[in-house]
Amino acid sequence: MEKNKKMFLTRILYGLFVLSTLVIIFIVYKDIGNDISVNFLLGYSFFAFFMLIYIPVVTIVNARSFKWAQIKVSIVKFISILLLFTAITYGFDYLVRPTEIDLVRNFSTSLGLSFSIAFFDIIFLKEKI
């Protein structure tokens, strides 16, 4: 039962994050500047910071229920996807705009994408058969 509660909470938080991201994109695109939108943007900033902390913590806590072999596969997958995405974004930046290559931006984008792809099953407690 505890596992279902954690998974339900995680899904609710992800849903709220996606929904609020869409609302923020709409607010910024339409250049809405009233008090409600400013407060919503401030709340979204705190929520995004909370999600940046919550996701790795949940991944570490949920990883304890997996076998070491499954975690090892996820770590190898993470490193290989990280290297692949970093090389692709660097190569794309080198071809498209060679004077404005930002390695920190390329690495941070690759890090986030590879983490979410490699550890998706651990975040949502999906047991492998």
C-alpha positions as CSV (number, residue, x, y, z in Angstrom):
1,M,0.0,0.0,0.0
2,E,2.9,2.4,0.8
3,K,4.3,1.8,-2.7
4,N,1.0,2.8,-4.3
5,K,0.8,6.0,-2.2
6,K,4.3,7.1,-3.3
7,M,3.6,6.3,-6.9
8,F,0.2,8.2,-6.8
9,L,1.9,11.2,-5.2
10,T,4.6,11.2,-7.8
11,R,2.2,11.0,-10.6
12,I,0.1,13.8,-9.2
13,L,3.2,16.0,-8.8
14,Y,4.3,15.3,-12.3
15,G,0.8,16.1,-13.6
16,L,0.7,19.4,-11.7
17,F,4.2,20.2,-13.0
18,V,3.3,19.7,-16.6
19,L,0.0,21.5,-16.2
20,S,1.6,24.5,-14.5
21,T,4.4,24.6,-17.1
22,L,1.8,24.9,-19.8
23,V,0.1,27.7,-17.9
24,I,3.4,29.5,-17.4
25,I,4.2,29.2,-21.1
26,F,0.8,30.7,-21.9
27,I,1.3,33.6,-19.4
28,V,4.8,34.4,-20.8
29,Y,3.7,34.1,-24.4
30,K,0.7,36.4,-24.0
31,D,2.7,38.8,-21.8
32,I,0.1,38.8,-19.0
33,G,1.4,41.0,-16.2
34,N,-1.3,41.2,-13.5
35,D,-0.8,40.3,-9.8
36,I,-2.2,36.8,-10.2
37,S,0.1,35.8,-13.0
38,V,3.1,37.2,-11.1
39,N,2.2,35.2,-8.0
40,F,1.6,32.1,-10.1
41,L,5.0,32.5,-11.6
42,L,6.6,32.9,-8.2
43,G,4.8,29.8,-6.9
44,Y,5.8,27.9,-10.1
45,S,9.5,28.8,-9.4
46,F,9.3,27.3,-5.9
47,F,7.5,24.3,-7.2
48,A,10.1,23.7,-9.9
49,F,12.9,24.0,-7.3
50,F,11.0,21.4,-5.1
51,M,10.7,19.1,-8.1
52,L,14.5,19.4,-8.7
53,I,15.0,18.1,-5.2
54,Y,12.1,15.6,-5.0
55,I,12.9,13.6,-8.2
56,P,16.5,12.6,-7.2
57,V,15.4,11.8,-3.6
58,V,12.5,9.6,-4.8
59,T,14.8,7.9,-7.2
60,I,17.3,7.1,-4.5
61,V,14.6,5.9,-2.1
62,N,12.9,3.8,-4.7
63,A,16.2,2.3,-5.9
64,R,16.6,0.5,-2.6
65,S,13.8,-1.9,-3.6
66,F,15.5,-2.9,-6.8
67,K,18.2,-5.5,-7.2
68,W,21.8,-4.3,-7.7
69,A,21.9,-5.8,-11.2
70,Q,18.9,-3.6,-12.3
71,I,20.4,-0.5,-10.8
72,K,23.7,-1.2,-12.5
73,V,22.0,-1.5,-15.9
74,S,20.2,1.8,-15.3
75,I,23.6,3.5,-14.4
76,V,25.3,2.2,-17.5
77,K,22.3,3.3,-19.6
78,F,22.5,6.7,-17.9
79,I,26.2,7.2,-18.7
80,S,25.9,6.0,-22.3
81,I,22.9,8.2,-23.0
82,L,24.6,11.2,-21.3
83,L,27.7,10.8,-23.5
84,L,25.5,10.3,-26.6
85,F,23.3,13.4,-26.0
86,T,26.3,15.6,-25.0
87,A,28.1,14.6,-28.2
88,I,25.0,15.2,-30.3
89,T,24.2,18.6,-28.8
90,Y,27.9,19.7,-29.0
91,G,28.1,18.5,-32.6
92,F,24.9,20.3,-33.5
93,D,26.0,23.5,-31.9
94,Y,29.4,23.2,-33.7
95,L,27.6,22.9,-37.1
96,V,24.9,25.5,-36.6
97,R,26.5,28.2,-34.5
98,P,30.2,27.5,-33.8
99,T,30.8,30.9,-32.2
100,E,28.2,30.4,-29.4
101,I,28.9,26.9,-28.1
102,D,27.9,26.7,-24.4
103,L,29.2,23.5,-22.9
104,V,27.4,24.0,-19.5
105,R,24.1,24.4,-21.2
106,N,24.7,21.4,-23.5
107,F,25.8,19.2,-20.5
108,S,22.9,20.3,-18.3
109,T,20.3,19.5,-20.9
110,S,21.9,16.2,-21.6
111,L,22.2,15.4,-17.9
112,G,18.5,16.0,-17.3
113,L,17.3,14.1,-20.4
114,S,19.5,11.1,-19.7
115,F,18.6,11.0,-16.0
116,S,14.9,10.9,-16.9
117,I,15.2,8.3,-19.6
118,A,17.5,6.0,-17.7
119,F,15.8,6.1,-14.3
120,F,12.2,6.4,-15.4
121,D,11.4,2.9,-14.2
122,I,12.9,3.5,-10.8
123,I,11.1,6.8,-10.3
124,F,7.7,5.2,-10.9
125,L,8.6,1.9,-9.2
126,K,8.1,-0.2,-12.2
127,E,9.5,-3.7,-11.4
128,K,11.2,-5.5,-14.3
129,I,10.2,-9.1,-14.9
